[in-house]
């Protein structure tokens, strides 16, 4: 999946990309604006073909729920997180 232009995520982005079982990569994720997201529950769950994910540019300052964010991502071995990720929760 490629974000070729700016995409503004909804405040409730729960399960937004869930169950895309053939998805192997995200490209241009820096165009995915998460500045107003409060719920990321299950946003990347059940992406069974995804092996790596870079969310280092995500603005998580308003996020309050990350339950099951990476649930059942059995091949996901590398996640690049926001520098202050743990400070959010």
C-alpha positions in Angstrom: 0.0 0.0 0.0 1.4 3.4 -1.0 0.4 6.8 0.4 1.3 8.9 -2.7 -0.3 12.1 -1.2 -1.3 13.3 2.2 -3.9 11.1 3.9 -5.5 12.3 7.1 -6.5 9.5 9.5 -9.8 9.5 11.3 -9.8 10.1 15.1 -11.0 6.5 15.5 -8.6 4.5 13.2 -9.3 1.2 14.9 -8.8 -1.8 12.6 -8.2 0.6 9.7 -5.7 -1.8 7.9 -6.8 -5.0 9.7 -7.2 -8.2 7.8 -5.3 -7.2 4.7 -3.7 -10.6 4.5 -1.8 -10.1 1.3 -0.3 -6.7 2.2 3.5 -7.0 2.4 4.5 -3.4 2.7 3.5 0.2 3.4 5.2 2.9 1.3 5.3 6.6 1.9 3.8 6.3 5.4 5.1 9.8 6.1 2.1 11.0 4.1 -0.2 9.3 6.6 -1.2 12.1 9.1 -2.1 10.6 12.5 -2.1 13.9 14.4 -5.8 13.7 15.3 -6.0 10.0 16.0 -7.1 9.0 19.5 -7.8 5.2 18.9 -5.4 2.9 17.1 -6.8 -0.3 18.5 -6.1 -3.1 16.0 -5.0 -0.7 13.3 -2.4 -3.1 12.0 -3.9 -6.4 13.3 -4.0 -9.6 11.2 -1.5 -8.4 8.6 -0.2 -11.9 8.2 2.2 -11.1 5.3 3.7 -7.9 6.7 7.3 -8.4 7.9 8.4 -4.8 8.8 6.7 -1.5 9.6 8.0 2.0 10.1 5.7 4.2 12.2 8.5 6.5 13.4 6.9 9.6 11.9 3.5 9.0 13.6 2.2 11.8 15.8 0.8 9.8 18.8 0.2 12.7 21.1 -3.6 12.3 21.2 -3.7 8.4 21.1 -5.3 6.8 24.2 -5.9 3.3 22.9 -3.5 0.9 21.2 -5.1 -2.4 22.3 -4.2 -5.2 19.9 -2.5 -2.8 17.6 -0.3 -5.6 16.1 -2.4 -8.6 17.0 -1.7 -11.8 15.0 1.0 -10.2 12.8 2.9 -13.4 12.8 5.6 -12.4 10.4 6.1 -8.9 11.7 9.6 -8.9 13.0 10.7 -5.3 12.8 8.8 -2.2 14.0 10.4 1.2 14.0 8.5 3.3 16.5 8.2 7.0 17.4 11.1 8.1 19.6 8.8 9.0 22.5 6.3 6.1 21.9 6.4 4.8 25.5 5.8 8.3 26.9 2.4 8.4 25.3 1.0 5.4 27.3 
